[in-house]
Amino acid sequence: AIFFVSISMNRISAAQAPGKFALDAALGSTPDTVLWGYLAANVPPALTIKSGQIVEIETLSHQGLVTDQEPVKFFGAYGIPPDQVLPDAIAVYSEVKRPKGAGVHVLTGPIYVEGAEPGDMLEVRVMDIKFRVPYGVNRTGPGRGVLPELLREQATRVIRLDLSRNVAIFSTDIQIPLNPFMGIMGVAPPKSSGMVSTTPPGPWGGNMDLKELIKGSTLYLPVFNKGAQFYTGDGHSAQGDGEVDGGAIETSLTPTLQFILHKDKNLKTPRAETATHYLALGLSVDLNEATKLAVEEAVNFLKSEKGLSPADAYALSSLAVDLAIAEAVDVVNLVCAKIPKGIFKNNPGYWYKP
């Protein structure tokens, strides 16, 4: 279901927005608007928008869709009533086929941004994230995560969410604060890459599992194809850095995103920021190399955006920048260098001004 509500070309700061903004469009997650397990360039648009517009996007978790049981039966075994199973999840399970060699994630898109071309940058502001269901799934087992030999049997946990108290009920004694974010936000990879699995992240973004990308955050992506061709999915209710057992609390979410196109601002790798930090990212199959790249990106940011010398940028990175392993289980590791905004006396806020 695609519909236009109003036109609002005003740039809005997601970090300051109190939840009041005008939607320009909404994109549902139907068999016609999702891809299952892969990214590719030049997939027909699910929606076409202009720079500055705000879109509400339904997404589906792959959990409940990747077993040999249809979703109602799968969730019913864990006490979830049929009326809490999303109709679009049932439709996608029945009507959409996952290509051989593809990942597990269900992505909504692509969203084409008018005027976007290779060499541009797409700014994606997270205006809001809403829950579609009051539960999530964590599923792991043999061969999964950073301890692939730990378990000998499949372990599936369906976790109830208390949305009124904003916690996930892990057990009677353990409650986890909800921190919803999209595990996958990205653009189409270069045409030369062909069909790319959703499992590893890359220069196009994708499965970064960066838990800082909550409401109020911003993601910056390099553009490789006409229209940028943005996708999102893999909603998470909560996750620790690293996603160490191979999954978070996987939940179907509805993010509201604003898309701003920046011409001729070519990035080598995605960047991000929150209300309190600039986030420099390093991606590599080798964790040491990912760490090196993250620090290199932090130093480059401090040089180019804050005017520091190489020596001062390197020193400040050691004195004030924290490193986190954001992604440790999906082939490509993601290390995040967190640069606190509060250390700068004259902090202009967002990296890129209107």
N, C-alpha and C positions, 0 to 999 in steps of 0.2 A: 504494500500500500504506500503510494507516494502522493503527497499533497503539499500545496504551498499555502502558507498561512498569511504571511505578510513579507514585505521587503524592508530590511533594516541593514543599511550599509555602514552603520556606525561601529567603530572599533570599540570593543568593551574589554576592560581588564577583568579576566576571570577571577583573579585573586581578590578583586574588590567588589565584584558583582554580588548583590545580596540575594540572588536567585530570581531577579526580575529582569527578563530580557525577552525580546520578541523573536519567536521562531520564524525562520524563512522556509523551512521544509522539514518533513519527517520521512524517514526511510524504514520500512518494515523489514523483518527477516523472514522472507518467504522462499520457497524453492526457486523463484525467479531472481532473487536478489542476493543469494549467498553462493559462496564457493566453499568446497569442503576439502581442506587440507593442502591447498596450494595457492600460490601467487603467480600471476602472469600478466604481461603487458597486453594491452589492446583487447581486453575483455569488454564487451559492450557495456556502456554506462548503466548502472542501476539508478543513478541520479546525476544531473548536471547542475552545477551552482556557479555563482560569481564569487570572487574574492570578497571577504567580509561577511558572508552569510553564515547563519547559525542553523545547524541541522540536528534534529533528534534522531538517533539511530538505534533501532532494536537489534540486539545481538542474542545469540544462542550459545550456551555452553555445549561442548561436545559430550560432556558426561551424560550418560543415559542414552547416547546415540551410537556408541562405539562397542556395544556388546551385541550378542546374538538375540537379545530380548528387546522387543519394542519398548518405547519409553514408559508407557503406562504400567506395563508389567514390571519393568526394571525398578522404577521408583516405588511401585506398590509393595514390592518385597521389603522395602525399608519404611513402610508406613505412610508414604506420601499419597494422599487421595487423588483420584483421577482429575478432579477439577483444579488441582494445583500443577498439573502437567501442561505445559504450554502447547496450544494447538499447532503452532508453527513448528515446534520440535517434532511432533508426530508427523507432520507433513514432510519435513525435510528428511526424516528417517525413512519414510516410505518412497519419496520421489527423487531424492538427490543421491547420486552415486559418488563414492570417494575413489578417485583414480588410484591405480596401483602405484605404490611408492610415495603417496602423498602423506602429509601429516594428519593429525587427528582434529585440528581446530576448524570450527565453522566460522567463516568470515562474512560479514555483510559489506557489500560494495560491488564494484568500485564506484566511488564518487569522483566524477570529473570536475575539475576546477577550470573554468574558462580562462584561457590565456596562459596557462601553465605550460612551460617548455623545459627541456633539459637544460640544466645550468641554473635554474631558479631554485628558490627555497620555499617550502610550504610551512607556515606556522599554524599549529593546531592548538587551540586553547580549549581546555576542559572546563566547560561552563557548569556542568552538573552531571551526576551519575545517579540513576535510580535503580532500585531492585525490581526485577520482574517476578521473582518467586521468593518465598521465605525459607529457602534451604540452599545448600551447596554440597559439593561432593569432593572428597579427597580420595584418590585411588592410586595405589602403588603396589609394588610386588617385586618378584625376582627380576633382576636386571635393571631396576629403575633407580634413578637418582644418583647421588654421590656415594652411596653404599649399596651397590648393586647385588652384593652377595649376602646382605643382611637377612632378607626374608626368603622363605621357601614357598610361600603361598600368596595368592592375590589377597590384598587387603583393601576393602572398600568401606568407606565411612560416609554416610549421608548425614550432614550436619545441619541442624535446625538453626535458623536465624531469628533472634528476637529483635525485630526492627524497631519496636518501641523503645527498647533500651540500648539499641545499637551494639549488640554483642552476638557472637556466635557461641552456641552451647556445645562445646567440645565434649564435656562430660558434666556430671552433677557437681564436680568440684572445680572445673576449669571453664572459664569464659574468656573469649578472645574479642577484643574491640574490633568492630568492623572498620575497614579501611578500603572501600571499593575503588578499583582501578581496572583499566583495560590492559590485559597482558599483551595484546597485540594491537598496535597502531602503526601503520606503515603505508608506503606507496608501492606501486608496481616496480619490480626490479628491472634492470636494463633488458631490452629485448634479447640481447645475446645470451642471457642467462636461461632463457626458455621458461619452462614451468618449474617453479621453485617450491619445495616443501615449506610448509609453515613452521616446521620444527625449529630450524636455526634462525636466529636474527641475522641481520646483515646491514650494509650501509643504507638500505631502504627502510630500516626500522624493523617492523615485524615483531617476532616473539621475544621482546626484550624483557618482559616480566619485571619492569621497573616500577616498584611499588610507590615511588614518589609521584607517579602520574595520576594523582587524585584530583578531585575538584579544586580548581584554582591554579593548576599547573599548566605549563606550556611545553609542547614538543616541537622541535624544528627538524624538518626532514629535507634532504636533498631531493630534487626532482630529476627523474631519469627519462620520463616519457611525456608526451603531449597529454595535458589534462591532469598530470600527476597520478591519478587513479588511486585514490585513498581507500584503504580497507581497515576494518577493526573487528575485534572479536576476542574470545578467550577472557571473558570477564572473571574477575577475582574479588571475593568479599574481603579476604585478608590473606597475607602471605608474609613470611619472613624473607629477609634478603637471601638470595641463592636458590629459593624454592627447592630445598635439598632432597625431598623424596620424589621429585618429579612433578609435583602438582601443588596448587594452592587450595583454598576453598573455592572450587570452580562453580561459578554462578552465572546465570543469564542476567545481563544488565542492559540498561538503556542509557548510554552516554549522550549528552548534548555537547556538541563541539562547534567551535567557530573556526573557520578556515580563512587565513590571510596569506595572500601570495606576495612574495618578494622577488622582484625581477633581478636577475644577474647577481644573486648572492649565493654562489656555489659553495656547498659544504662538502667536506670529505666524509663526515660521519654524522649521525644525528646528534643534536644537542637538546638539552631540556632545562627547565627552571621551575622553581616553586616560589612561593611568597618569600621564602627565607634563604634560598640557595640557588646559585648557578650550578648546573650539572654537566660536567664534561665526561664523555663516554669513550670507553675503549673496548673494541670487539675483536676477539681472536679465539681460535681453537686452543691456543696455549694461554693458560692463565697468567703466566709471567709477561707474555707479550701484551695481553689485554691490559694489564696493570701499567706497563710502560706507555701504551697508547693513551690511556686515560690521563696519566700525568702529563704527557706531551700535549694533549688537548687542553688541559688546564693551564699549562704554561703559555701556550699559544693564545688562549683567551685573555690571560692577564697581560700579555704583551700588546695584543691588537685592540682590545676593548678598554683596558685600564691604563695603557701607556707605560707599563713597567719594562725595565731592561730584562734581558734574559736571566741575569744573575738574581735580580730582585724577584722575578716571577718564580724562579726555581726555589728560592729561599722561602717565599710566602707559601708556596705549595707544601713545603715541609712543615711550616709553622702553624698553618691555619686550615689546610684542606684535608678532609677526611676521605678515605677510600672505603668503598663497600663493594662486595661481590654481589651484584644484583641478580645475575643469572649464572648458574653453575651446572646445569643439567641438560641443556639442549644443544649439544655439539659445540656451539660457539659460546664462549664465556663473555659476560658483560661485566666490566668493572666501571664503577661510577665514582668520579672525583667530585666531591661536594664542596663548592666554594661558598662560604657564608657571605651573604650580602651585607650583614651588619658591620663588617670590618671596614667598609668603605664610607668615608665621611660624607661624600657627595654621591649617594647611590641613586642613579636615575631610574631604578626599577628594571623594567624589561630590557633585554638586550637590544631589541630592534624597535625603534620608535615608529609611530604612524607615518 
